[in-house]
């Protein structure tokens, strides 16, 4: 099988790994060792910040989930245009001879 360099497969896999890694970091972002006013302030706002970051990650995940469908649609379009070009070359060989194909 020939790999398509324009296919987003490898980048998609890397992006999925980054999203999973960020989710793991956010899950452990409590910093229990922080004490005093700074620690209390951090913990008071931490839930809000983590929830906002999770919402952004959810939107990124939704976009990543759509990529395979777009890639399949692009592949079908390419196959369709190649089939139409081959059909045109058979029906109009003079265009191929002129370099118009």
N, C-alpha and C positions, 0 to 999 in steps of 0.2 A: 504494500500500500504506500502510495506517495503522500507525504505530508504536505498539506496546504499551508504555506507560510502566512497567508492572510486569514487563516482560521483562528478564532480567538481561544481555541482549546487550552493552550499552555498558559496564556495570560489569565484565562478564567480560573484555571486551577490555582494559580498563584494568588489571585484576588480572593478566592474562597478561603484559602489558608490564612490570609491577612485578616479577613472578617472573623474567622473562628478564633484567631489569636487575640484580636481586640476584645471579643466577647469574654474570653478567659481572663484577660487583664481587668476588665471592668467588674467581673464577678468577685475578684479579690482586692478591689480598691477600697478597703476599709481603713487601713493605716491605724490599727489599734494601739500601736506604740506611741502615737502622738498624744501628748497630754496638755493640760492647761487650756487657755482660751483659744489658742490656735487649733488644737485638736478638736475641741468642742465645736468651733465654727466650721471646721472642715466636715465633721460628721453631720452637722445640721444641714449643710448644702450638698453633701456627697450624693444623697439619694436623688436629688433633683438633677444634678449634673449627670449621674449615671443613667437616669431615665431618659434624659435628652440624647445622650450618646447612643443608647440602645435604640431609640427611635430612628436616629440617623443610620445606624447599622442595619436596621430592619428595611429601610428604604434602599440601601445599597444592595442588600440581599435580594430584594424584589427585582431590582434591575439586573443583577447577575443571573437570576432564575430565568429571565427573558432571553438572555444571550443565545442559548442553544436553539431556541425557536427562530430567532433572527438568522442564525447561521444556516439552519436547515432551509429557510426560505431563500436565502442568498444562493445556496447550492442548487436548489430547484430552478431558480431563475437562470443561473448559469447553464445548467443542463438544457433548459428549454431554448435558450438563445443559441447554444451550440447545435441543437437539433434543427432549429430553423435555418441556421447558416448552412448546414450540410444539405438540407432540403433545397435551399436556394441554389447551391452550387450544382446540384444534380439537374435542376430544372433550367438553369441558365449558365451552361458551361462557358458561354462567350464572355460573361462578366468575369469569370475566374481568369480567363486568358488575358483579359484587359487589365487585370489587377484591381478590379472594382469590388471584388468579393472580400 
